[in-house]
Amino acid sequence: MNRSKTISEMSKIIEALGKHSDNAAVGVLEEIGTNSSDDSVREMTAKALINRNTNDSLRVVLVYKGKGIHDLSAGVATSAINSLMSLSDKSEAFKILDETINSENDQDVIAKAREVRELINRN
Protein backbone atom coordinates (compact mmCIF):
# COMPACT_ATOMS: atom_id res chain seq x y z
CA MET A 1 0.00 0.00 0.00
CA ASN A 2 1.41 3.40 -0.88
CA ARG A 3 2.04 6.06 1.75
CA SER A 4 -0.51 8.60 0.51
CA LYS A 5 -3.27 5.98 0.50
CA THR A 6 -2.29 4.86 4.00
CA ILE A 7 -2.31 8.45 5.29
CA SER A 8 -5.69 9.06 3.64
CA GLU A 9 -7.14 5.97 5.32
CA MET A 10 -5.58 6.92 8.67
CA SER A 11 -7.08 10.38 8.31
CA LYS A 12 -10.57 8.90 7.96
CA ILE A 13 -10.08 6.66 10.99
CA ILE A 14 -8.68 9.51 13.12
CA GLU A 15 -11.53 11.81 12.07
CA ALA A 16 -14.12 9.13 12.92
CA LEU A 17 -12.54 8.52 16.33
CA GLY A 18 -12.53 12.27 16.94
CA LYS A 19 -16.27 12.39 16.32
CA HIS A 20 -17.10 9.19 18.21
CA SER A 21 -19.25 9.83 21.26
CA ASP A 22 -17.57 7.19 23.42
CA ASN A 23 -14.86 8.74 25.56
CA ALA A 24 -12.73 5.64 25.02
CA ALA A 25 -11.98 7.12 21.59
CA VAL A 26 -9.81 9.73 23.35
CA GLY A 27 -7.70 6.93 24.82
CA VAL A 28 -7.29 5.28 21.43
CA LEU A 29 -6.29 8.56 19.82
CA GLU A 30 -3.82 9.24 22.63
CA GLU A 31 -2.23 5.78 22.62
CA ILE A 32 -2.03 5.23 18.88
CA GLY A 33 -2.20 8.64 17.20
CA THR A 34 -0.13 10.84 19.47
CA ASN A 35 2.57 8.18 19.76
CA SER A 36 2.95 7.68 16.02
CA SER A 37 6.37 8.21 14.48
CA ASP A 38 4.66 10.02 11.59
CA ASP A 39 4.27 13.79 12.03
CA SER A 40 1.17 13.94 9.84
CA VAL A 41 -0.59 11.27 11.93
CA ARG A 42 0.26 13.13 15.16
CA GLU A 43 -0.94 16.38 13.59
CA MET A 44 -4.27 14.86 12.50
CA THR A 45 -4.68 13.26 15.91
CA ALA A 46 -4.05 16.52 17.78
CA LYS A 47 -6.60 18.26 15.56
CA ALA A 48 -9.20 15.53 16.18
CA LEU A 49 -8.64 15.73 19.94
CA ILE A 50 -8.92 19.53 19.90
CA ASN A 51 -12.07 19.47 17.79
CA ARG A 52 -13.71 17.14 20.36
CA ASN A 53 -13.28 20.07 22.75
CA THR A 54 -13.77 18.01 25.92
CA ASN A 55 -11.75 18.10 29.12
CA ASP A 56 -10.19 14.69 28.47
CA SER A 57 -9.32 15.34 24.83
CA LEU A 58 -7.94 18.83 25.43
CA ARG A 59 -5.90 17.66 28.42
CA VAL A 60 -3.98 15.29 26.12
CA VAL A 61 -2.89 18.08 23.77
CA LEU A 62 -2.45 20.83 26.37
CA VAL A 63 -0.82 19.07 29.32
CA TYR A 64 0.89 15.85 28.28
CA LYS A 65 4.55 16.33 27.44
CA GLY A 66 5.47 15.28 23.90
CA LYS A 67 1.89 15.55 22.65
CA GLY A 68 -0.09 18.32 20.94
CA ILE A 69 1.34 21.73 21.82
CA HIS A 70 4.33 19.98 23.43
CA ASP A 71 5.18 17.84 20.37
CA LEU A 72 8.86 17.87 19.43
CA SER A 73 7.91 18.60 15.82
CA ALA A 74 7.37 22.34 15.43
CA GLY A 75 4.89 21.64 12.62
CA VAL A 76 2.73 19.41 14.81
CA ALA A 77 2.85 21.83 17.76
CA THR A 78 2.04 24.83 15.55
CA SER A 79 -0.84 23.00 13.91
CA ALA A 80 -2.24 22.12 17.35
CA ILE A 81 -2.02 25.75 18.45
CA ASN A 82 -3.74 26.91 15.24
CA SER A 83 -6.52 24.37 15.83
CA LEU A 84 -6.97 25.66 19.37
CA MET A 85 -7.18 29.23 18.13
CA SER A 86 -9.90 28.25 15.65
CA LEU A 87 -12.20 26.75 18.30
CA SER A 88 -15.41 28.73 18.62
CA ASP A 89 -15.67 27.89 22.34
CA LYS A 90 -12.29 28.10 24.02
CA SER A 91 -13.58 28.06 27.62
CA GLU A 92 -12.50 24.46 28.33
CA ALA A 93 -9.08 25.11 26.80
CA PHE A 94 -8.63 28.21 28.98
CA LYS A 95 -9.70 26.23 32.05
CA ILE A 96 -7.13 23.50 31.38
CA LEU A 97 -4.37 25.99 30.54
CA ASP A 98 -5.06 27.92 33.77
CA GLU A 99 -5.03 24.70 35.82
CA THR A 100 -1.77 23.70 34.17
CA ILE A 101 -0.14 27.07 34.84
CA ASN A 102 -1.21 26.98 38.49
CA SER A 103 -0.63 23.35 39.41
CA GLU A 104 1.83 21.66 37.02
CA ASN A 105 5.32 20.84 38.32
CA ASP A 106 7.13 20.72 34.99
CA GLN A 107 8.39 24.22 34.17
CA ASP A 108 8.54 23.52 30.42
CA VAL A 109 4.86 22.52 30.41
CA ILE A 110 3.95 25.63 32.43
CA ALA A 111 5.91 27.91 30.08
CA LYS A 112 4.27 26.42 26.97
CA ALA A 113 0.81 26.69 28.59
CA ARG A 114 1.46 30.38 29.31
CA GLU A 115 2.63 31.02 25.74
CA VAL A 116 -0.38 29.28 24.22
CA ARG A 117 -2.79 31.04 26.57
CA GLU A 118 -1.33 34.41 25.50
CA LEU A 119 -1.63 33.50 21.81
CA ILE A 120 -5.25 32.41 22.19
CA ASN A 121 -6.05 35.57 24.19
CA ARG A 122 -4.69 37.76 21.38
CA ASN A 123 -6.80 35.96 18.80
N, C-alpha and C positions, 0 to 999 in steps of 0.2 A: 504494500500500500504506500502511495507516495505521501510525502510530508504535508502538502497543502490539503489533501483529502483528509488526512488524519486530524489536522488542526481544525478543519471545518466540522468534522464529526464531534471532536472534543468540545468545540464551541457550542454546538447544539445541546450536548449533554450538560455542560456547565450552566448554560442559560436555563435549561429545564430544572436543574437542581436549585438554581437561584430563585425560581418561581414556585417551587414545591412548597406546599403549606406545612409539611412535617418539619419540625425543627431539627430532626436528625440529618436533614440535607445540609445544614450548616457544618455539622461534624464531618460529613463526607467531603464537602468542599475544602474544609480546613486540612484534613488528613491527606487527601489526594491532590487537590488543586494547588494549594499554597506551598506544598512540598515538592512540586514538580521541578525538574531541572530545566524545563523550557520556560523562558521568560514570557512568551505569549500566553501560555497556559496559566501562569501565575497572574498575569495581567487580567485575563478574562475572569479568573476566579475572584480576584479582588473586586472587580466591577460587579460581579454577580452578588457577592456578599454585601457590598455597599448598597446596591439597588434593593436588596431585601429590607434594609433600613430598620433592623431590629437590634435590640441590645446585644444578643449573642453574635449576630453576624458582624455588626460594627466593631465589637470588642476584638474580634480576630484581626481585623485590618488596622485598628487604631492602637492596640495595646501590645499584641504579641510580637516580640522581637523577631526580625527576619521575615515578617509577613506584611503585606499591604504597604502602608506608609513607611515601614521599617525595612522593606525589601532591599537587599544589597544592590539590585539593579536599579539604577536611577530611572530608567524608563518605566519600570513597574511601579516604583514609588510615586513618580510624577503622575502616571495615569490614575493611580488610586486617589491622589489628592484632587485631581481634576474631576473625578467621579464624585467625590465628596462635595466639591464646590457646586456641582450641578444638581444636587438633591434639592427638591422643593421644600422639604421639611428637614431641617438640620438639627432640630432640638435634641434628638437622641445622640447624635454625634457630639454636640456641644457638651451634653451631660457626661458622656464617656471621656471626652478629652479633659474636662474639668476634674473628674474623679482621678484620672491618670496623673494629671499635674499635681494634685493634692495628696495622693496616697501611694504612688509608685516609688519603688526604691531605686530603680535603674535610672541614672541621670541622663543617659542617652535617650531613653524612652520619654522621659519628662521633657527634655529639650525639643525633641521632634513633635511631641504633642503640643507644646507651646507654639512652635513655628506653624504648625498646621492650623491651630486655632486662630492665630493672627491672620493667616491667609484667607481662611473662610470668613472671618469677620470683615475683611476688606472687600469681599465679594458682594 
